[in-house]
Amino acid sequence: MVTAADPGETRTSVWLVARPTPPGRRRTEAPSGLDRERITAATVRLLDAEGLARFSMRRLAAGLGVTAMSLYWYVDTKHDLLELALDRALGDLSLGDLSLGDLSLREPALPAGSGAPTETGWPGGLKCLAREYRRVLADHPWVAPLSAAYPNIGPHARAFDAALQRLMDATGLVGATRTGAHLAVRQFLHGCGGAVRRTPEGDFCLALDVLIAGIEAQATA
């Protein structure tokens, strides 16, 4: 099981530490053909293919055709690399109009003649965001446990958090009620992680509708 640090180990998030070239080493001595971006992308592919339990620096290095020690030119620990891979996977989130200032948020267009209305505003935006997050968890099953193990403060995670904050701002809720609604959404999204492949999408959407209805009721109270 992955934990944020091994027993007795204190570590700082890879996103909070500037990593200088180790003393006595020159950049020209670094293994050719490697960089942090390539290593991170290979980590995501390996995690997708074999899962978190089978991941190791040795297996990653073998896939890249280098020695395991070569990887440590670019990351200090396996934990650092897993943090990088976590944020790389969250980069698959399609935030779309969620980043726009006018909150012109809507769900994907429905087939012509369906008769079902397209939701706009924060409810439609929240549905889009939740479904996108569910898709990423389904595509990358290892994201859920890593999100629980690490601070999850990379640039893509922060973009997701900013989109969610904007949607919560648009509800009009304030104070403790807004805080509670935000917490409920966060717990719903993260809670669906472990069961995303076992829960039918229809059940997920129904639960999401109930959550949104509760927030709407608080917003109009």
Salt bridges, closest charged atoms under 4 A:
ASP6 OD1 - HIS79 NE2 3.69
GLU29 OE2 - ARG26 NH2 3.15
GLU37 OE2 - ARG88 NH1 2.65
ASP48 OD1 - HIS140 ND1 2.73
GLU50 OE1 - ARG54 NE 3.59
GLU50 OE1 - ARG59 NH2 2.46
ASP76 OD1 - ARG19 NE 2.67
ASP80 OD1 - ARG11 NH2 2.69
GLU83 OE1 - ARG11 NH2 2.89
ASP87 OD2 - HIS156 ND1 3.11
ASP92 OD2 - HIS140 NE2 2.78
GLU107 OE2 - ARG131 NH1 2.56
GLU119 OE2 - LYS127 NZ 2.34
GLU132 OE1 - ARG135 NH2 2.76
ASP139 OD2 - ARG135 NH1 3.30
ASP161 OD1 - ARG186 NH1 2.47
ASP169 OD1 - ARG178 NH2 2.69
ASP209 OD1 - LYS127 NZ 2.87
